[in-house]
Amino acid sequence: MPNEHISLDDIYKNPVAGGSIFRAVKMMAEEARFINEQAAQGFIDLTEKPTTCAMRQFKANRIALVEQDDAADEIQEASEAPEFNEGPTA
């Protein structure tokens, strides 16, 4: 079993994480979830844990973080919300 770990130096060296531990953890967690979903759907065969794969990819600077702005989130939520028509008012 490999002894994978992420040091603070790895986080500080990563240009996408920008030295933020929280951003680094979020990046690796999202990647691990993606890898797990791909394995569950049968697209890939895992020989190790998804978190180990995500940590390796983080160390190799192969993970990008896509951030949505708040306005785009509000527009998307509004378009997905069902319309409610109260009908005529007196």
C-alpha positions as CSV (number, residue, x, y, z in Angstrom):
1,M,0.0,0.0,0.0
2,P,1.5,3.3,-1.0
3,N,2.2,6.0,1.6
4,E,0.7,9.0,-0.2
5,H,0.5,12.3,1.6
6,I,0.3,15.9,0.7
7,S,2.7,18.3,2.4
8,L,2.2,22.0,2.8
9,D,5.0,22.5,0.3
10,D,3.0,20.6,-2.3
11,I,0.0,22.9,-1.7
12,Y,2.2,26.1,-1.8
13,K,3.8,24.9,-5.1
14,N,0.5,24.2,-6.8
15,P,-0.4,27.2,-8.9
16,V,-4.2,26.5,-8.9
17,A,-4.5,26.0,-5.1
18,G,-2.6,29.2,-4.6
19,G,-1.4,28.2,-1.2
20,S,-4.9,27.6,0.2
21,I,-5.3,24.4,2.1
22,F,-9.1,24.6,1.8
23,R,-8.9,25.1,-2.0
24,A,-6.5,22.1,-2.3
25,V,-8.8,19.9,-0.2
26,K,-11.8,20.9,-2.3
27,M,-9.9,20.2,-5.5
28,M,-8.9,16.7,-4.4
29,A,-12.3,15.9,-3.0
30,E,-14.1,16.9,-6.3
31,E,-11.6,14.9,-8.3
32,A,-12.0,11.8,-6.0
33,R,-15.8,12.0,-6.4
34,F,-15.4,12.2,-10.2
35,I,-13.1,9.2,-10.3
36,N,-15.5,7.3,-8.0
37,E,-18.5,8.1,-10.3
38,Q,-16.5,7.0,-13.3
39,A,-15.7,3.7,-11.6
40,A,-19.3,3.1,-10.5
41,Q,-20.5,3.6,-14.1
42,G,-17.9,1.1,-15.4
43,F,-15.8,3.5,-17.4
44,I,-12.6,2.8,-15.4
45,D,-11.3,0.0,-13.2
46,L,-9.8,1.1,-10.0
47,T,-6.7,-0.6,-8.5
48,E,-6.4,1.9,-5.7
49,K,-8.7,4.3,-3.8
50,P,-10.1,7.3,-5.6
51,T,-8.5,9.7,-3.0
52,T,-5.1,8.3,-3.7
53,C,-5.6,8.9,-7.4
54,A,-6.8,12.4,-6.7
55,M,-3.8,13.1,-4.5
56,R,-1.4,12.0,-7.2
57,Q,-3.1,14.1,-9.8
58,F,-2.9,17.1,-7.4
59,K,0.8,16.6,-6.9
60,A,1.3,16.4,-10.7
61,N,-0.7,19.7,-11.2
62,R,-3.3,17.9,-13.3
63,I,-6.4,19.1,-11.5
64,A,-8.1,22.4,-12.4
65,L,-10.6,24.2,-10.3
66,V,-13.6,25.6,-12.2
67,E,-15.5,28.3,-10.3
68,Q,-18.8,29.7,-11.2
69,D,-19.7,33.2,-10.3
70,D,-22.7,33.9,-8.1
71,A,-24.8,35.5,-10.9
72,A,-24.5,32.4,-13.0
73,D,-25.6,30.3,-10.1
74,E,-28.7,32.5,-9.5
75,I,-29.6,32.4,-13.2
76,Q,-29.3,28.6,-13.3
77,E,-31.4,28.2,-10.1
78,A,-34.1,30.5,-11.4
79,S,-34.3,28.7,-14.7
80,E,-34.7,25.3,-12.9
81,A,-37.3,26.5,-10.4
82,P,-40.9,25.6,-11.3
83,E,-43.2,28.5,-12.2
84,F,-46.1,29.1,-9.8
85,N,-49.1,30.9,-11.1
86,E,-51.5,32.2,-8.5
87,G,-54.2,32.9,-10.9
88,P,-56.4,36.0,-10.9
89,T,-56.4,38.2,-7.8
90,A,-59.4,40.1,-6.6
